[in-house]
Amino acid sequence: MDADRYAATVRKLQKHGMTTITSAHSPVIDAEAVETAFDMTANLAGAQPPPCPDQSVLEALLGAGEAS
């Protein structure tokens, strides 16, 4: 993916002046957080994805549930 082109597209969308963003996959982003959300989104194309969780993470989560 061309990170510069992606960021330019995000910035073009940002110029619409949204004050609230809603999504089925995130909490509502209100006026105080819109600029930060666009900044974070613009930087996604160049970001290193986190490692996928493995079996040890699943076992830790399951063990934490048993301790409750």
N, CA, C and O atoms as a MOPAC input file, in Angstrom:
PM7 MOZYME 1SCF
protein

 N      0.83800 1    -1.16300 1     0.00000 1
 C      0.00000 1     0.00000 1     0.00000 1
 C      0.89200 1     1.23900 1     0.00000 1
 O      1.91800 1     1.27700 1     0.68000 1
 N      0.49900 1     2.22800 1    -0.75300 1
 C      1.21200 1     3.50300 1    -0.80800 1
 C      0.78100 1     4.34900 1     0.38800 1
 O     -0.31500 1     4.91100 1     0.39200 1
 N      1.64000 1     4.44000 1     1.39800 1
 C      1.30000 1     5.13400 1     2.63800 1
 C      0.98600 1     6.60900 1     2.41000 1
 O      0.08800 1     7.15200 1     3.05300 1
 N      1.70100 1     7.25800 1     1.51600 1
 C      1.45200 1     8.67700 1     1.25600 1
 C      0.09000 1     8.89100 1     0.59200 1
 O     -0.64500 1     9.81800 1     0.93100 1
 N     -0.21900 1     8.03100 1    -0.34200 1
 C     -1.51700 1     8.14000 1    -1.02400 1
 C     -2.65900 1     7.86400 1    -0.05200 1
 O     -3.68700 1     8.54200 1    -0.08800 1
 N     -2.48200 1     6.87600 1     0.80800 1
 C     -3.49300 1     6.55000 1     1.81200 1
 C     -3.70700 1     7.74100 1     2.74400 1
 O     -4.84600 1     8.13500 1     2.99500 1
 N     -2.61300 1     8.31900 1     3.26200 1
 C     -2.71400 1     9.46500 1     4.16400 1
 C     -3.39500 1    10.64100 1     3.47300 1
 O     -4.19800 1    11.34000 1     4.09000 1
 N     -3.08400 1    10.86400 1     2.20200 1
 C     -3.71600 1    11.95500 1     1.45900 1
 C     -5.22700 1    11.74200 1     1.34000 1
 O     -6.00100 1    12.69600 1     1.41200 1
 N     -5.63600 1    10.49800 1     1.15900 1
 C     -7.06400 1    10.18500 1     1.07500 1
 C     -7.74500 1    10.44200 1     2.41400 1
 O     -8.84900 1    10.98300 1     2.46100 1
 N     -7.08800 1    10.05600 1     3.49500 1
 C     -7.63800 1    10.30600 1     4.83300 1
 C     -7.77800 1    11.80600 1     5.06300 1
 O     -8.81000 1    12.26000 1     5.55800 1
 N     -6.76200 1    12.57400 1     4.71300 1
 C     -6.80600 1    14.03300 1     4.90000 1
 C     -7.90200 1    14.67300 1     4.04500 1
 O     -8.53500 1    15.64100 1     4.46700 1
 N     -8.12300 1    14.13400 1     2.84900 1
 C     -9.19100 1    14.63600 1     1.98600 1
 C    -10.54800 1    14.42000 1     2.66000 1
 O    -11.40700 1    15.30200 1     2.63700 1
 N    -10.73000 1    13.26000 1     3.25000 1
 C    -11.95400 1    12.95700 1     3.97900 1
 C    -12.09000 1    13.86700 1     5.19700 1
 O    -13.18600 1    14.32700 1     5.51600 1
 N    -10.97700 1    14.12300 1     5.87300 1
 C    -10.99000 1    14.96900 1     7.07100 1
 C    -11.48000 1    16.38500 1     6.74900 1
 O    -12.09200 1    17.03400 1     7.59700 1
 N    -11.22000 1    16.85600 1     5.55500 1
 C    -11.61300 1    18.21200 1     5.16300 1
 C    -13.12400 1    18.41000 1     5.09100 1
 O    -13.59500 1    19.53800 1     4.94500 1
 N    -13.88100 1    17.32900 1     5.19100 1
 C    -15.34100 1    17.45000 1     5.20900 1
 C    -15.83400 1    18.08100 1     6.51200 1
 O    -16.99200 1    18.49000 1     6.60300 1
 N    -14.96200 1    18.16300 1     7.51900 1
 C    -15.29500 1    18.87000 1     8.74800 1
 C    -16.21200 1    18.13000 1     9.70600 1
 O    -17.01900 1    18.74700 1    10.40000 1
 N    -16.09300 1    16.83300 1     9.74500 1
 C    -16.92900 1    16.05400 1    10.65200 1
 C    -16.66200 1    16.44000 1    12.10800 1
 O    -15.52800 1    16.72700 1    12.49200 1
 N    -17.72200 1    16.44100 1    12.90100 1
 C    -17.57500 1    16.71700 1    14.32600 1
 C    -17.86600 1    15.48600 1    15.17000 1
 O    -17.53200 1    15.44900 1    16.35400 1
 N    -18.48200 1    14.48600 1    14.57100 1
 C    -18.77200 1    13.22700 1    15.24800 1
 C    -18.66400 1    12.10900 1    14.21600 1
 O    -19.11400 1    12.25800 1    13.08000 1
 N    -18.06700 1    10.99100 1    14.61800 1
 C    -17.95200 1     9.83200 1    13.73500 1
 C    -18.55500 1     8.63700 1    14.46000 1
 O    -18.21200 1     8.35500 1    15.60800 1
 N    -19.45300 1     7.94300 1    13.78200 1
 C    -20.02400 1     6.72200 1    14.34300 1
 C    -19.64200 1     5.54300 1    13.46200 1
 O    -19.43200 1     5.69200 1    12.25800 1
 N    -19.55600 1     4.38100 1    14.07100 1
 C    -19.17200 1     3.17700 1    13.36100 1
 C    -19.75300 1     1.97200 1    14.07700 1
 O    -20.00600 1     2.00900 1    15.28100 1
 N    -19.95700 1     0.92600 1    13.33500 1
 C    -20.40300 1    -0.32400 1    13.94800 1
 C    -19.24200 1    -1.04300 1    14.63200 1
 O    -19.45700 1    -2.01400 1    15.35700 1
 N    -18.00700 1    -0.57000 1    14.40500 1
 C    -16.83000 1    -1.27000 1    14.91800 1
 C    -16.00700 1    -0.44300 1    15.89400 1
 O    -14.86600 1    -0.79800 1    16.18900 1
 N    -16.56300 1     0.65000 1    16.39900 1
 C    -15.83000 1     1.46800 1    17.36000 1
 C    -16.83100 1     2.27400 1    18.16100 1
 O    -17.98600 1     2.42200 1    17.76200 1
 N    -16.38400 1     2.79000 1    19.28800 1
 C    -17.26000 1     3.70500 1    20.02300 1
 C    -17.43900 1     4.99700 1    19.21500 1
 O    -16.69300 1     5.25000 1    18.26900 1
 N    -18.41300 1     5.79500 1    19.58700 1
 C    -18.61900 1     7.08600 1    18.93500 1
 C    -17.38500 1     7.95100 1    19.17300 1
 O    -16.88000 1     8.03800 1    20.29300 1
 N    -16.91000 1     8.58800 1    18.10800 1
 C    -15.76600 1     9.50400 1    18.20500 1
 C    -16.35900 1    10.90700 1    18.19900 1
 O    -16.91600 1    11.35000 1    17.19500 1
 N    -16.23500 1    11.60200 1    19.33000 1
 C    -16.84000 1    12.92800 1    19.44000 1
 C    -15.87100 1    14.01900 1    19.00100 1
 O    -14.72800 1    13.74500 1    18.63600 1
 N    -16.34200 1    15.24600 1    19.04500 1
 C    -15.58500 1    16.38800 1    18.51900 1
 C    -14.18900 1    16.50200 1    19.11500 1
 O    -13.25200 1    16.88700 1    18.41500 1
 N    -14.03200 1    16.17600 1    20.38300 1
 C    -12.72600 1    16.29400 1    21.03900 1
 C    -11.70900 1    15.30400 1    20.48300 1
 O    -10.50500 1    15.55400 1    20.55100 1
 N    -12.17200 1    14.19100 1    19.93700 1
 C    -11.26400 1    13.13200 1    19.49800 1
 C    -11.17400 1    12.96700 1    17.98000 1
 O    -10.38500 1    12.15200 1    17.50100 1
 N    -11.96400 1    13.72100 1    17.21600 1
 C    -11.99200 1    13.53700 1    15.76400 1
 C    -10.61100 1    13.77500 1    15.14400 1
 O    -10.16100 1    12.97300 1    14.32500 1
 N     -9.94300 1    14.85000 1    15.51600 1
 C     -8.62600 1    15.14500 1    14.92800 1
 C     -7.62400 1    14.03200 1    15.23600 1
 O     -6.87600 1    13.60400 1    14.35700 1
 N     -7.61200 1    13.57100 1    16.47900 1
 C     -6.71300 1    12.48000 1    16.86300 1
 C     -7.03300 1    11.21000 1    16.08200 1
 O     -6.12700 1    10.50200 1    15.64300 1
 N     -8.31100 1    10.92600 1    15.91000 1
 C     -8.71600 1     9.72700 1    15.16200 1
 C     -8.23100 1     9.80100 1    13.71800 1
 O     -7.75300 1     8.80300 1    13.17700 1
 N     -8.34500 1    10.96200 1    13.09100 1
 C     -7.85200 1    11.10900 1    11.72000 1
 C     -6.32600 1    10.97700 1    11.67000 1
 O     -5.78600 1    10.36300 1    10.75000 1
 N     -5.63500 1    11.54800 1    12.65300 1
 C     -4.17600 1    11.42200 1    12.68500 1
 C     -3.75900 1     9.95900 1    12.80500 1
 O     -2.85900 1     9.49700 1    12.10300 1
 N     -4.42500 1     9.24100 1    13.70300 1
 C     -4.09700 1     7.82700 1    13.88900 1
 C     -4.40300 1     7.02800 1    12.62400 1
 O     -3.62200 1     6.16100 1    12.23100 1
 N     -5.52900 1     7.31600 1    11.99300 1
 C     -5.91800 1     6.60100 1    10.77700 1
 C     -4.95200 1     6.88100 1     9.63000 1
 O     -4.59900 1     5.97900 1     8.87100 1
 N     -4.52900 1     8.13600 1     9.51000 1
 C     -3.59800 1     8.50500 1     8.43500 1
 C     -2.26500 1     7.77800 1     8.56000 1
 O     -1.58500 1     7.55300 1     7.55900 1
 N     -1.88800 1     7.40900 1     9.78300 1
 C     -0.61000 1     6.73200 1    10.01300 1
 C     -0.69900 1     5.21000 1     9.95700 1
 O      0.32000 1     4.53300 1    10.09200 1
 N     -1.88700 1     4.66300 1     9.76300 1
 C     -2.04400 1     3.20600 1     9.77400 1
 C     -1.28300 1     2.49900 1     8.66300 1
 O     -0.72200 1     1.42700 1     8.88700 1
 N     -1.25500 1     3.07700 1     7.47700 1
 C     -0.64200 1     2.38700 1     6.33700 1
 C      0.83500 1     2.09400 1     6.55500 1
 O      1.34500 1     1.11000 1     6.01800 1
 N      1.53300 1     2.91100 1     7.32100 1
 C      2.95300 1     2.68700 1     7.55000 1
 C      3.26100 1     1.98400 1     8.86000 1
 O      4.42400 1     1.75000 1     9.18600 1
 N      2.22900 1     1.64800 1     9.60400 1
 C      2.42400 1     1.05900 1    10.93200 1
 C      2.70200 1    -0.44400 1    10.84700 1
 O      2.20900 1    -1.13700 1     9.95700 1
 N      3.49200 1    -0.91700 1    11.78200 1
 C      3.76900 1    -2.35000 1    11.89000 1
 C      2.62300 1    -2.99500 1    12.67300 1
 O      2.34600 1    -2.57100 1    13.79500 1
 N      1.95700 1    -3.99500 1    12.12300 1
 C      0.85900 1    -4.62100 1    12.86600 1
 C      1.38800 1    -5.37900 1    14.08200 1
 O      2.49500 1    -5.91600 1    14.05800 1
 N      0.58600 1    -5.41400 1    15.14100 1
 C      1.02000 1    -6.16200 1    16.32300 1
 C      1.04300 1    -7.65600 1    16.01700 1
 O      0.35100 1    -8.11300 1    15.10700 1
 N      1.83000 1    -8.41400 1    16.76800 1
 C      1.85700 1    -9.86300 1    16.53200 1
 C      0.51100 1   -10.48900 1    16.88900 1
 O     -0.19600 1   -10.00800 1    17.77400 1
 N      0.17600 1   -11.54300 1    16.20100 1
 C     -1.05800 1   -12.26700 1    16.51300 1
 C     -0.89000 1   -13.00000 1    17.83600 1
 O      0.18000 1   -13.53900 1    18.11800 1
 N     -1.93800 1   -13.02200 1    18.64400 1
 C     -1.84600 1   -13.79000 1    19.88700 1
 C     -1.68300 1   -15.27700 1    19.57900 1
 O     -2.19300 1   -15.77700 1    18.57600 1
 N     -0.96700 1   -15.96800 1    20.45500 1
 C     -0.76000 1   -17.38900 1    20.25300 1
 C     -1.46100 1   -18.18600 1    21.35100 1
 O     -2.23900 1   -17.63500 1    22.13000 1
 N     -1.18500 1   -19.45000 1    21.40200 1
 C     -1.83900 1   -20.33700 1    22.35800 1
 C     -1.59200 1   -19.90700 1    23.79800 1
 O     -2.47300 1   -20.05600 1    24.64400 1
 N     -0.41200 1   -19.37600 1    24.08700 1
 C     -0.11200 1   -18.97200 1    25.46500 1
 C     -1.01800 1   -17.83000 1    25.91500 1
 O     -1.38400 1   -17.75700 1    27.08800 1
 N     -1.37800 1   -16.94600 1    25.00100 1
 C     -2.28400 1   -15.84400 1    25.33900 1
 C     -3.67400 1   -16.39700 1    25.63600 1
 O     -4.31300 1   -15.97900 1    26.60300 1
 N     -4.14300 1   -17.32000 1    24.82400 1
 C     -5.44700 1   -17.93800 1    25.05500 1
 C     -5.45800 1   -18.63500 1    26.41000 1
 O     -6.41100 1   -18.47900 1    27.17200 1
 N     -4.42800 1   -19.39000 1    26.71900 1
 C     -4.37500 1   -20.09900 1    27.99600 1
 C     -4.34400 1   -19.11700 1    29.16800 1
 O     -4.96500 1   -19.37500 1    30.19900 1
 N     -3.63900 1   -18.00600 1    29.02800 1
 C     -3.59500 1   -16.99900 1    30.08900 1
 C     -4.98300 1   -16.39800 1    30.30700 1
 O     -5.40200 1   -16.19000 1    31.44500 1
 N     -5.68800 1   -16.12100 1    29.22100 1
 C     -7.03800 1   -15.56300 1    29.34600 1
 C     -7.98800 1   -16.56900 1    29.99700 1
 O     -8.78200 1   -16.21800 1    30.87000 1
 N     -7.89300 1   -17.79500 1    29.56500 1
 C     -8.75600 1   -18.82900 1    30.14800 1
 C     -8.43200 1   -19.03800 1    31.62300 1
 O     -9.33300 1   -19.23300 1    32.44000 1
 N     -7.16200 1   -18.99700 1    31.95700 1
 C     -6.76100 1   -19.14700 1    33.34900 1
 C     -7.21300 1   -17.99100 1    34.20900 1
 O     -7.55500 1   -18.17900 1    35.37600 1
 N     -7.21900 1   -16.79800 1    33.64900 1
 C     -7.67900 1   -15.62300 1    34.39300 1
 C     -9.17200 1   -15.73100 1    34.69600 1
 O     -9.62900 1   -15.28600 1    35.74900 1
 N     -9.91700 1   -16.31200 1    33.78900 1
 C    -11.34300 1   -16.49100 1    34.00100 1
 C    -11.64500 1   -17.50300 1    35.09000 1
 O    -12.63900 1   -17.37600 1    35.80400 1
 N    -10.78400 1   -18.51100 1    35.21900 1
 C    -10.97400 1   -19.54000 1    36.23700 1
 C    -10.65500 1   -19.00400 1    37.62500 1
 O    -11.22200 1   -19.46700 1    38.61400 1
 N     -9.74500 1   -18.02600 1    37.70500 1
 C     -9.33000 1   -17.49900 1    38.99400 1
 C    -10.38600 1   -16.59700 1    39.60400 1
 O    -10.34400 1   -16.32100 1    40.80300 1
 N    -11.33700 1   -16.13000 1    38.79500 1
 C    -12.35400 1   -15.18300 1    39.28800 1
 C    -13.40700 1   -15.87200 1    40.10900 1
 O    -14.33200 1   -15.22300 1    40.59700 1

